[in-house]
Amino acid sequence: MIAQGFVHKYGDNVDTDVIIPARYLNTSKHEELAAHCMEDIDTEFVNKVKQGDIMVAGKNFGCGSSREHAPIAIKASGISCVIASTFARIFYRNAINIGLAILECDEAASAIEAGHEVKVDFDTGVITDLTTGATYQAQPFPPFIQNIIEKGGLLSSISERL
């Protein structure tokens, strides 16, 4: 599985209240959540993001509350993958559960800049900055997690097996 898109970059400790502000948690509609994704940290994100784009961030991405709304908003906005130095553990699990591809790679998160075009090979974990030609190695997901992401989330993956 491959993802390729342009980078939207953020810093350390991006919490779930910034990813999707609490004032929008009264809806479970994915399109509505996407319409407000990142607006408290990047008011132009929803106007700039394109299907397939990639989000890059620093340490502790997704810290804060345990709500699934945050990874849902990111995925519904069109982001195909989030690369960060580290993820908050609950966000990490919620992202996998809803089928949002995420990779931890400190070197890539530090070096890749906003606006760069990036390609991610989920089978190998290789992240290529197509703008600079640099490559980075993340730990690839095991096949069962790749299957969850490819099927669009844990529930879809399980229901297909039944």
C-alpha positions in Angstrom: 0.0 0.0 0.0 1.3 3.4 -1.0 0.3 7.0 0.0 1.5 10.1 -1.7 0.7 13.7 -1.2 1.8 17.1 0.0 2.8 17.8 3.6 0.9 19.8 6.2 3.4 20.2 9.1 2.8 20.8 12.8 4.9 20.9 16.0 5.0 19.0 19.2 2.1 18.2 21.6 -0.7 18.7 19.1 -3.6 17.7 21.2 -7.0 16.4 20.3 -8.7 19.7 21.3 -6.7 21.4 18.5 -7.3 18.6 16.0 -11.0 18.9 16.5 -12.2 21.6 18.9 -14.6 20.5 21.6 -17.3 22.8 20.3 -17.8 20.5 17.3 -18.1 17.3 19.3 -21.9 17.4 19.1 -21.8 15.7 15.7 -20.6 12.3 14.6 -20.8 13.3 10.9 -17.4 12.8 9.4 -17.8 15.6 6.8 -18.7 18.1 9.6 -15.7 17.0 11.7 -13.4 17.4 8.6 -14.8 20.9 8.0 -13.3 22.0 11.4 -10.2 19.9 11.5 -7.1 21.8 12.8 -8.9 25.1 12.7 -7.6 26.3 16.0 -4.0 25.8 15.0 -4.2 26.3 11.2 -7.3 28.2 10.0 -6.4 27.5 6.3 -6.0 23.8 6.7 -9.4 22.9 5.4 -9.0 25.1 2.4 -5.5 23.8 1.6 -5.8 20.0 2.2 -6.3 17.7 -0.8 -7.2 14.1 -0.9 -4.1 12.0 -0.2 -2.1 14.7 1.5 0.1 13.8 4.4 0.3 15.3 7.9 3.7 15.5 9.6 4.2 16.5 13.3 6.6 16.3 16.2 6.4 14.5 19.5 3.3 13.4 21.3 0.8 14.0 18.5 -2.8 13.4 19.5 -2.3 13.9 23.2 -5.3 14.9 25.4 -8.6 13.3 25.4 -9.4 9.8 24.2 -12.0 10.8 21.7 -12.1 9.1 18.3 -13.3 12.3 16.7 -9.7 13.5 16.2 -8.4 10.8 13.9 -11.8 10.7 12.2 -11.6 14.4 11.4 -8.1 14.0 10.0 -9.0 11.0 7.9 -12.2 12.6 6.6 -10.3 15.8 5.7 -8.4 13.7 3.1 -5.2 13.0 4.9 -3.8 9.6 3.9 -1.1 9.3 6.5 0.2 11.0 9.6 3.9 10.8 10.3 5.1 12.0 13.7 8.1 11.6 16.0 5.7 10.0 18.6 2.0 9.6 19.1 -0.1 9.6 22.2 -0.9 5.9 22.8 -4.7 6.4 22.8 -4.6 8.4 19.6 -2.4 5.8 18.1 -4.9 3.0 18.8 -7.9 5.1 17.8 -6.2 5.9 14.5 -5.7 2.2 13.7 -9.2 1.4 14.8 -10.7 3.9 12.3 -8.3 3.0 9.5 -6.0 6.1 9.6 -2.5 5.2 8.6 0.1 6.6 11.0 3.9 6.1 11.2 6.4 7.0 13.9 9.7 8.3 12.5 11.5 11.0 14.3 14.0 11.6 11.5 11.3 12.1 8.9 9.2 14.2 11.2 12.1 16.5 11.9 13.4 16.8 8.3 10.3 17.0 6.1 8.9 20.4 5.6 5.5 21.8 4.9 4.6 21.7 1.2 7.0 18.9 0.3 5.7 16.0 -1.6 6.1 12.7 0.2 5.5 9.1 -0.7 5.0 6.4 2.0 5.4 2.7 1.3 3.4 1.0 4.1 4.8 -2.5 3.2 8.4 -1.5 3.8 8.0 1.6 6.0 10.1 3.7 3.6 9.2 7.4 3.6 10.5 9.3 0.6 10.6 13.1 0.5 10.1 13.5 -3.3 11.0 17.2 -3.0 14.5 16.5 -1.6 15.1 12.9 -2.6 15.8 11.9 1.1 14.5 8.6 2.4 13.6 7.6 6.0 12.9 4.3 7.5 9.8 3.8 9.8 8.8 0.5 11.3 6.2 -1.0 8.9 2.9 -2.2 10.2 2.5 -6.0 10.5 0.1 -7.4 7.9 -2.9 -7.6 10.2 -2.7 -3.9 10.9 -2.2 -3.1 7.2 -5.3 -5.1 6.6 -7.3 -3.0 9.2 -6.1 0.2 7.5 -6.8 -1.1 4.0 -10.3 -2.1 5.0 -11.0 1.3 6.5 -10.9 0.3 10.1 -11.2 -2.4 12.7 -15.0 -2.9 12.4 -14.8 -3.2 8.6 -11.9 -5.7 8.9 -13.7 -7.8 11.4 -17.1 -7.8 9.6 -15.4 -8.9 6.4 -14.1 -12.0 8.2 -17.5 -12.9 9.5 
